[in-house]
Amino acid sequence: MQYRDCRSWLAEVERLGELKTVDGAHWDIEIGVLSDYLCRQRNQPAVLFDHIVDYPEGYRILVNDVNSKQRLALTLGLPIDLEERPLMAAWREKWKTMEPISPRVIDSGPILENVLAGEAIDIWQFPAPKWHEHDGGRYLGTGDAVITRDPDDGSINVGTYRVMVLDRNRLIVYISPGKDGRIHRDKWFARGEPMPVVIVFGSDPLIHLVAGWSLGHGVSELGCAGGIQGEPVDVVQGSVTGLPIPARAEIAIEGFVSLDECRPEGPFGEWTGYYASGTREEPVVQVERVYYRNSPIVLGSPPVKPPSGKSYTRAFLRSAAIREELEDSGMHGIERIWSHEAGGGRFLTVVSVQQRYPGHAKQIGTMASQSRTAAYMGRYTVVVDDDIDAMNLEDVIWAICTRSDPAADIDILRRCWSGPLDPIISPERRARRDFATSRAVIDATRPFEWRTQFPKVSESSPAVRESILAKWHAKLV
């Protein structure tokens, strides 16, 4: 890997010509609107906000970090000159053969350049934007890494959850039901104890990426980050909680999620494009220590209405993970998988297949919809033939319109895993915390039994098209 932390990552991005610095933007909505503009488009530069209104020079916010093919490849340690399909193949091969490397505990690191405790703590010293106009507060945690421990087996989890600043030494972390951090919290509370927590607000982009993945219980996100970068993630041990803190992070807090103190959290504009989760009472985090580097950088990853560059990154990583899970379960004939940007990289997944037997398409669609990666807040899974480009929505819709019979080819799975961010959950169901929704699996493949008799597509074959277009291309453009 060519970088060790956020700063050396930024140096590589600047070398690629994909970094811009913007001075003088206001934390109150301006940075949020500019971030939204950048994230709505593919291949926009990473932007470092400095001289933020009300904050000293050097207290910076990085946004739009991995929302380009080159920056994503850099972050994952892959060749930056690969096109999309070979890049996906290279990532799948790296992930398949990667062995996790456990983090390495060291005595010191840049994160310990400044350590605050007691009355010296003031979270407001770090620029926490109001990202969307109707947000209910200022969120320091959008591109964060929340580190918790399972009290039963001691395993460490790193997740990405939104974090609102309440006052100078209290935060609120919102964790959806079913997420590992929430499971840990419930276990601590069941013991009658507050939950120890470390929240990193400026990791290198790889740690933030890994924190957002759906890994199996007990699988170490820090170990996976080490495996991807080919060396251990250096960590220091928190002096209050004993939890690991990435030694080269920019900002981290250490504290406890309160067992008995709750305050209103939200609303917050989420990746679905809605304020679906509203405002509710959530446990308060009492901050006991603050660690930060000189001239610290907050990593911002605000959700925006899809499609966006952010949902493209999610689509890339989730699509590879879903395919890996299907192939590990014995499924064959899969050509391509894409979790579409218009669905935020979650709501709509398309799988193209070479059909091998009757029911093959339906089997793959059902398994894909309930895979570990896709199960949370999925909605539609569409299976198409291998002549359909799974990434091309118009191609996919054409296949649905012409190769599926609604009565025969749409299956509904009920009572599936969703959560409070889902906008389709009614107010009545929210009140009783019923967050299960249905899934549709659409078989948009040619019927297997008479697929050879299905009407031919009325266009020339790819080989003929490419030959003629190559001959006449100069005359047409």
C-alpha positions in Angstrom: 0.0 0.0 0.0 1.2 3.5 -0.8 -0.3 5.1 2.3 -0.4 4.6 6.0 -3.0 7.2 7.2 -5.4 9.9 6.0 -2.5 12.3 5.3 -0.4 10.1 3.2 -3.6 9.0 1.4 -4.3 12.7 0.6 -0.7 13.1 -0.7 -1.3 10.2 -3.1 -4.7 11.6 -4.2 -3.1 15.0 -4.8 -0.4 13.3 -6.9 -3.3 11.8 -9.0 -4.7 15.3 -9.5 -7.9 14.4 -7.7 -7.8 16.7 -4.7 -9.1 20.3 -4.2 -8.9 22.6 -1.2 -11.8 24.9 -0.5 -11.4 27.8 2.0 -13.9 29.8 3.9 -17.1 27.6 3.7 -19.5 27.7 6.7 -20.2 24.7 8.8 -23.9 25.7 8.8 -25.3 23.9 5.7 -22.8 25.3 3.2 -20.3 22.4 3.5 -23.3 20.1 3.4 -24.7 21.5 0.2 -21.3 21.5 -1.5 -20.7 17.9 -0.4 -24.1 16.9 -1.7 -23.2 18.5 -5.1 -19.9 16.6 -5.3 -21.4 13.3 -4.2 -24.3 13.4 -6.7 -21.8 13.1 -9.6 -19.3 10.4 -10.5 -15.6 11.0 -10.5 -15.6 14.4 -8.8 -12.5 15.3 -6.8 -12.0 14.7 -3.1 -12.3 18.1 -1.4 -10.6 19.3 1.8 -12.4 22.2 3.5 -10.1 24.5 5.4 -10.5 28.0 7.1 -14.0 26.9 8.0 -16.0 29.7 9.5 -15.7 29.8 13.3 -12.7 27.4 13.3 -8.9 28.0 13.1 -6.8 27.2 10.0 -5.9 23.5 9.9 -9.1 22.2 11.4 -10.2 20.6 8.2 -13.0 18.4 6.8 -12.4 15.9 4.0 -15.4 14.9 1.8 -16.0 12.8 -1.3 -13.0 10.7 -0.4 -13.4 7.4 -2.5 -16.0 8.5 -5.0 -13.9 7.9 -8.1 -12.6 4.7 -9.6 -9.0 5.7 -9.2 -9.4 6.7 -5.5 -11.3 3.6 -4.7 -8.6 1.5 -6.3 -5.9 3.4 -4.4 -7.8 2.8 -1.1 -8.1 -0.9 -1.8 -4.5 -1.3 -2.9 -5.4 -2.2 -6.5 -4.0 -0.9 -9.8 -5.4 2.5 -10.4 -5.4 2.2 -14.2 -7.9 -0.7 -14.4 -11.3 -0.3 -16.1 -14.5 -1.1 -14.1 -14.9 -4.8 -14.9 -11.3 -5.8 -14.4 -11.2 -3.7 -11.3 -14.1 -5.6 -9.9 -12.5 -8.9 -10.8 -9.2 -7.8 -9.2 -11.0 -6.8 -6.0 -12.9 -10.1 -5.8 -9.7 -12.0 -6.2 -7.9 -10.0 -3.6 -10.8 -10.3 -1.1 -11.1 -14.1 -1.8 -7.4 -14.7 -1.1 -6.9 -12.1 1.6 -6.0 -13.3 5.1 -6.8 -11.0 8.0 -3.9 -9.6 9.9 -4.6 -8.8 13.6 -3.9 -5.2 14.7 -0.6 -4.5 16.3 -0.7 -2.8 19.7 2.0 -0.1 20.1 2.8 2.3 22.9 2.4 5.5 21.1 1.3 7.1 17.8 0.3 10.4 16.2 -3.2 10.2 17.7 -1.6 10.9 21.1 -0.2 14.2 20.1 -3.1 15.8 22.1 -5.0 14.1 24.9 -7.8 15.9 26.8 -9.7 14.8 29.9 -12.2 16.3 32.4 -13.0 20.0 32.0 -10.5 20.4 29.1 -12.8 18.4 26.8 -14.8 20.4 24.3 -16.1 18.5 21.3 -17.1 21.8 19.7 -13.5 22.5 19.0 -13.8 20.2 15.9 -15.9 21.4 12.9 -19.2 19.5 13.0 -21.4 20.5 10.1 -25.1 20.8 9.8 -25.1 18.6 6.7 -28.7 19.1 5.5 -31.1 22.0 5.9 -33.6 20.1 8.1 -31.2 18.1 10.3 -31.9 18.3 14.0 -28.3 18.9 15.0 -24.7 19.0 14.0 -23.1 15.6 13.1 -19.4 15.1 13.7 -19.8 11.4 12.9 -20.7 10.5 9.3 -17.4 9.1 8.0 -16.6 7.6 11.4 -15.5 4.3 12.8 -17.3 3.2 16.0 -15.4 0.6 18.0 -17.2 -1.6 20.5 -16.6 -4.9 22.3 -18.9 -7.9 22.7 -19.1 -8.4 26.5 -19.7 -12.1 26.1 -16.7 -13.2 23.9 -14.6 -10.1 23.9 -14.6 -9.7 20.1 -14.2 -6.2 18.6 -16.5 -4.7 16.1 -16.0 -1.5 14.0 -19.1 0.0 12.5 -20.2 3.2 10.9 -23.1 5.0 12.6 -24.2 8.6 12.7 -23.0 10.7 15.6 -24.6 13.9 16.8 -22.9 16.4 19.1 -25.0 17.2 22.1 -22.7 19.5 24.1 -19.0 19.8 24.9 -18.6 16.3 26.4 -21.7 14.4 25.3 -22.6 12.8 22.0 -25.4 10.6 20.7 -24.7 7.6 18.5 -27.7 6.2 16.5 -27.3 2.5 15.8 -30.1 0.6 13.8 -31.5 -2.6 15.3 -29.7 -5.7 14.2 -26.3 -4.0 13.7 -23.4 -5.4 15.6 -22.9 -2.2 17.6 -26.5 -2.4 18.7 -26.2 -6.0 19.6 -23.2 -5.2 21.8 -25.1 -2.3 23.4 -28.1 -4.4 24.2 -25.8 -7.0 25.8 -24.0 -4.4 28.0 -27.4 -2.9 29.0 -28.8 -6.3 29.9 -25.9 -6.7 32.3 -26.8 -3.4 33.8 -23.6 -1.7 32.6 -22.8 1.2 30.2 -21.2 0.2 26.9 -17.5 1.2 26.5 -17.0 2.9 23.1 -14.3 4.5 21.0 -15.4 6.7 18.1 -12.8 7.7 15.4 -13.8 10.8 13.4 -10.8 10.8 11.1 -9.5 7.4 10.1 -7.8 6.7 6.8 -10.5 5.9 4.2 -9.8 2.2 4.2 -10.8 1.8 7.9 -14.0 3.8 7.3 -14.8 1.6 4.2 -14.3 -1.6 6.1 -16.4 -0.3 9.0 -19.4 -0.1 6.7 -19.2 -3.7 5.4 -21.4 -6.6 6.5 -19.0 -9.1 7.9 -19.8 -12.2 9.9 -20.0 -12.1 13.7 -16.6 -12.0 15.3 -14.8 -11.2 12.0 -12.3 -8.4 12.8 -12.8 -5.3 10.6 -9.4 -4.0 11.8 -7.9 -7.4 10.8 -9.5 -7.2 7.4 -8.1 -3.7 6.9 -4.7 -5.1 7.9 -5.1 -7.9 5.4 -6.0 -5.5 2.6 -3.1 -3.2 3.2 -0.7 -6.1 3.8 0.4 -5.1 7.3 -1.2 -4.8 10.7 -3.2 -1.7 11.6 -1.2 -0.1 14.5 -3.4 0.6 17.5 -2.9 2.1 20.9 -5.0 0.9 23.9 -7.6 3.3 25.2 -6.7 4.4 28.7 -10.3 4.4 29.9 -11.9 1.5 28.0 -9.0 -0.6 26.9 -10.5 -0.6 23.4 -8.1 -0.3 20.4 -7.6 3.1 18.8 -6.0 3.4 15.4 -2.6 5.0 16.2 -2.6 7.2 13.0 -6.2 8.3 13.2 -6.9 12.1 13.2 -9.5 12.4 16.0 -10.9 9.8 18.5 -13.0 10.0 21.6 -13.3 7.4 24.3 -16.2 7.0 26.7 -19.3 5.1 27.7 -22.8 4.8 26.2 -25.1 5.6 29.2 -27.4 3.0 30.6 -30.0 5.5 31.9 -29.5 8.9 30.2 -31.2 9.5 26.9 -31.7 12.6 24.7 -33.5 13.3 21.4 -31.5 12.4 18.4 -32.3 13.5 14.8 -33.8 14.0 12.4 -31.0 13.4 10.0 -31.2 13.1 6.2 -30.1 9.5 5.4 -28.9 7.5 2.4 -32.4 6.6 1.4 -33.0 10.3 0.5 -35.5 10.8 3.3 -35.8 11.8 7.0 -37.4 8.4 7.6 -36.0 7.7 11.1 -37.3 10.9 12.6 -36.4 12.0 16.1 -36.4 9.6 19.1 -34.7 9.2 22.5 -31.3 7.6 22.2 -28.6 6.8 24.9 -26.0 9.5 25.5 -22.3 8.9 25.1 -20.3 10.5 28.0 -16.9 11.4 26.6 -14.0 10.6 29.0 -11.0 11.3 26.7 -10.4 13.1 23.5 -7.4 12.3 21.3 -6.3 14.2 18.2 -3.4 15.1 16.0 -2.2 18.6 15.4 -4.2 20.2 12.6 -6.8 17.4 12.7 -9.0 16.3 9.7 -12.6 15.2 10.1 -13.6 12.6 7.6 -17.1 13.5 6.3 -19.3 11.0 4.5 -22.7 12.6 4.6 -25.6 10.6 3.1 -27.2 12.1 0.0 -30.3 11.2 -2.0 -29.3 8.5 -4.5 -28.0 8.0 -7.1 -24.7 9.4 -6.2 -21.0 8.7 -6.3 -21.3 7.5 -2.7 -23.9 4.9 -3.7 -21.6 3.8 -6.6 -18.9 3.0 -4.1 -21.4 1.1 -2.0 -22.7 -0.7 -5.1 -19.1 -1.7 -6.1 -18.3 -3.2 -2.8 -21.7 -4.8 -2.0 -22.0 -6.3 -5.5 -18.6 -8.1 -5.1 -19.6 -9.3 -1.6 -23.0 -10.7 -2.7 -21.4 -12.6 -5.5 -18.8 -14.0 -3.1 -21.5 -15.2 -0.8 -23.5 -16.8 -3.6 -20.5 -18.6 -5.0 -19.5 -19.8 -1.5 -23.0 -21.3 -1.2 -22.4 -23.3 -4.4 -24.2 -21.1 -6.9 -22.8 -21.2 -10.5 -23.5 -19.5 -13.8 -23.4 -16.0 -12.3 -22.2 -13.4 -14.9 -22.5 -10.1 -13.0 -24.2 -8.6 -10.0 -24.9 -4.9 -9.5 -26.6 -3.2 -6.5 -27.9 -0.1 -8.3 -27.0 3.4 -7.4 -30.6 4.6 -7.8 -31.5 2.3 -4.9 -28.6 3.6 -2.8 -26.6 0.5 -3.4 -29.2 -1.5 -1.3 -32.8 -1.4 -2.5 -32.3 -2.8 -6.0 -29.9 -5.7 -6.9 -29.6 -7.2 -10.4 -28.0 -10.6 -11.1 -27.2 -11.7 -14.7 -26.9 -15.5 -15.1 -26.4 -18.3 -17.5 -29.3 -20.5 -16.7 -28.4 -24.2 -16.0 -31.7 -25.8 -15.0 -35.3 -25.0 -14.4 -35.6 -22.8 -11.3 -32.0 -21.8 -11.4 -32.8 -18.0 -11.8 -35.4 -18.1 -9.0 -33.0 -19.9 -6.7 -30.2 -17.3 -7.3 -32.6 -14.4 -6.9 -34.0 -15.7 -3.6 -30.6 -16.5 -2.2 -29.2 -13.1 -3.3 -32.1 -11.3 -1.6 -31.4 -13.0 1.7 -27.6 -13.0 1.6 -25.8 -11.5 4.6 -24.8 -8.4 2.6 -28.1 -7.8 0.8 -30.6 -8.8 3.5 -30.7 -5.5 5.4 -33.1 -3.1 3.7 -33.2 -4.8 0.4 -36.3 -4.4 -1.7 -36.1 -5.8 -5.2 -33.8 -8.5 -6.6 -34.0 -9.0 -10.4 -32.5 -11.9 -12.2 -31.7 -11.4 -16.0 -30.1 -13.5 -18.7 -26.4 -13.0 -19.5 -27.2 -11.0 -22.6 -28.5 -8.2 -20.4 -26.1 -5.6 -18.9 -26.9 -5.8 -15.1 -25.4 -2.3 -14.7 -27.6 -0.7 -17.3 -31.0 0.1 -15.8 -32.7 0.6 -19.2 -31.5 -2.8 -20.3 -32.8 -4.3 -17.0 -36.2 -2.6 -17.3 -36.5 -3.8 -20.9 -35.9 -7.4 -19.7 -38.5 -7.1 -16.9 -41.0 -5.7 -19.4 -40.5 -8.4 -22.1 -39.3 -11.5 -20.3 -41.3 -11.6 -17.1 -45.0 -12.4 -16.5 -46.0 -10.6 -13.3 -48.3 -13.4 -12.1 -45.7 -16.2 -12.6 -42.4 -14.4 -12.2 -42.6 -12.2 -9.2 -42.2 -13.8 -5.8 -42.8 -12.0 -2.5 -40.9 -12.8 0.7 -42.5 -11.4 3.8 -41.2 -10.3 7.2 -37.6 -9.6 6.1 -35.0 -7.5 7.8 -35.4 -3.7 7.6 -35.0 -0.8 10.0 -36.0 2.7 11.1 -34.3 4.3 8.1 -36.7 2.6 5.7 -39.2 5.2 4.5 -41.9 2.7 3.7 -42.5 1.8 7.4 -45.8 3.3 8.5 -46.1 5.6 11.6 -48.2 2.9 13.3 -45.5 0.2 12.8 -42.8 2.6 13.8 -44.6 3.2 17.1 -44.5 -0.5 17.9 -41.0 -0.9 16.5 -42.0 -3.3 13.7 -39.4 -2.9 11.1 -39.9 -6.0 8.9 -40.7 -5.5 5.2 -41.2 -7.6 2.2 -38.9 -8.4 -0.7 -39.7 -8.9 -4.4 -37.7 -11.4 -6.4 -38.3 -10.9 -10.1 -37.3 -13.5 -12.6 -36.7 -11.6 -15.8 -35.0 -14.4 -17.7 -36.3 -16.3 -20.7 -38.4 -19.3 -19.4 -35.8 -22.1 -19.2 -38.0 -24.8 -20.7 -38.6 -23.0 -24.0 -35.7 -20.4 -23.9 -34.4 -21.6 -27.3 -37.8 -20.8 -28.8 -38.0 -17.3 -27.2 -38.2 -14.6 -29.9 -34.8 -13.4 -31.0 -33.6 -10.0 -30.0 -34.0 -7.6 -33.0 -30.5 -6.2 -33.1 -27.2 -7.4 -34.7 -24.9 -9.5 -32.7 -22.1 -7.7 -30.7 -19.4 -9.0 -33.0 -21.2 -7.7 -36.1 -22.0 -4.4 -34.5 -18.4 -3.9 -33.3 -17.0 -4.7 -36.8 -19.3 -2.3 -38.6 -18.9 0.5 -36.0 -15.2 0.2 -36.1 -15.3 0.7 -39.9 -17.6 3.7 -39.9 -17.0 5.3 -36.5 -14.9 8.1 -37.9 -17.7 9.1 -40.3 -20.3 9.3 -37.5 -18.5 11.5 -35.0 
